[in-house]
Amino acid sequence: MSAADTIEVFGALAEGGAEVRFVGGCVRDAILGRAVSDIDLATDAEPNRILELLGEKKIRAVPTGADHGTITAIPVHRPFQITTLRHDVETDGRRAKVSFTSDWAADAARRDFTINALSADMDGTIHDYVDGLADLHAGRVRFIGDAGERIAEDYLRILRFFRFQASYAAAEPDQVALDACREAAEKVENLSGERVWQELSRILAVAVPGTVFSLMDETGILTILLPVDRSINRLQALAALEGMVGVSADPVRRLTALIQSSRREASQIAARFRLSRDERSRLDELTAS
């Protein structure tokens, strides 16, 4: 976060009068002392102004999601997603219409979990509008405001809750959040297969998957996602074996351990989640072996 590319992008925006901060996972992980991979930035400058300021400094930029306020800056060593501050105008559980704002608190309020609403200046000053810092240190995964409303804005947040619970929680799940996920469980059927697999594959890759998949099973979500015979014990045994022999977690391999299905059923799951050709082939081979 203090690399030359980061300083260059920050400087390009700040020198043009824009306020810019780190947001999202890089802030959360830096506070916890975890490795930071992707760096996301937010700014009060609108997309066209971001492109203008980056262009003045000869930094390549691509309008990867300009309608939603996202520009990707591509300096020498790594890309940065830069998003204009937003608030939701309309949501339908799958996508949102947004309006740009200069209000950092409003932008934080539209995010999913309190631990994801933290932002930080280049000098390390943390901005916390929803008590995310306390939740992060306590290991609590808590929706911002009304949990049901946050889920209704984007049903993928149901799966994200379980992923963050597996990765960041240090205690029992927040009951309000869990109840909201249970009540909205059937809504995951409205999500595209690609979005479901994007989250499910990351849940499969957590260090100890058995606990979170048991929680998903208790809420009925796992049955909706994988309506076949399943063995959470077999999944956890595979994860333990991978740890013993030093093998990286493989979501497709772990999915095969989780489901106890025929090749036909596995093929249907692959089609539902829109797995890549390679992932489909591997799932088929592992199911048949």
Secondary structure, DSSP 4 states (H G I P E B T S, - for coil): --SHHHHHHHHHHHTTT--EEEETHHHHHHHHTPPP---EEEESS-HHHHHHHHHHTT-EEEEEEGGGTEEEEE-SS--EEEEE-EEEEEE-BS-EEEEE-S-HHHHHHTSSBGGGS-EE-TT--EE-SSSHHHHHHHT---BSS-HHHHHHHBTHHHHHHHHHHHHH--SSPPHHHHHHHHHTGGGGGGS-HHHHHHHHHHHHTSSSHHHHHHHHHHTTHHHHH--S-B-HHHHHHHHHHHHHHTPPP-HHHHHHHHB---HHHHHHHHHHTT--HHHHHHHHHHHH-
